[in-house]
Amino acid sequence: MPDVTGPEHPEQVLKRINTKVPHPARIYDYLLGGKDNYAADREAAEQLVKVSPGTREGVRAHRAFLRRAVRHLAVEAGMTQFLDLGTGIPTQGNTHEIAQQANPEARVAYVDNDPIVLVHGRALLTGTGVTTVIEADIREPEKILTHPEVLAVIDFTRPVAVILAGVMHFITDQEDPYGLVERFKAAVPSGSHLLLSHITLDFAPQVGDELTKPYDKSTAPMVPRSHAEVSKFFEGWQPVDPGIVEVVRWRPDAAERQEHIPGGGHAWAYGGIAVKP
């Protein structure tokens, strides 16, 4: 089955990108060593590095957590449907690559609000299994959950792995982050899984506004949250061992131990997986 894509031409999509305003997906791309970013994104990223010299290593540790967690979902949990929300710019070890390596029949729908993700995502998905990528904002869950391209890939009557990796810290309290996550949780049946990771200042409270300041002029401010606040996103679902922990402590591979991260060995993010009863 071919991948599902929309009609808009890549050149039309690219015209809608505001290169003068930093975007979280492009900042993240730059910190991972990617090339799909602009001067405004690089400037914001370098400000982060000044505040925390271990930022690049922390971002890579965060990405490694996502790979391990998706592998768990595909292999150990046997999940075959993945809704990846706020996916970011494609890089190595994407959700569909890991999931379809475990099961070629795995179905993946990517969602992001940055047009550049749409362009690169569709190019990457050419010739893959059952996959799609749409441009949408997680602040509008109904638009995503009823989108024809998503429904062509995801059957919401069967268990779904909902992925919110490194995205909810860009949703302010005024935008009802818990309500948004609950809407996605309510849309999937028993046996579904939630994979979520989130930035925290629990390991460096003295940094405070310095860490979030580079995002103040971006398309979305950053809102770090405590362990208790991050754990609340999983409320009502059963956490998978080892629970909601710092991402470097979630089933780390031998080559991904926290001692490889400067600045005290912290990735400044919590992550985990939970199952819907």
Summary of the structure (lengths in Angstrom):
residues: 277
radius of gyration: 17.5
end to end distance: 31.8
largest distance: 51.8
contacts: 942
relative contact order: 0.17
helix: 42%
strand: 14%
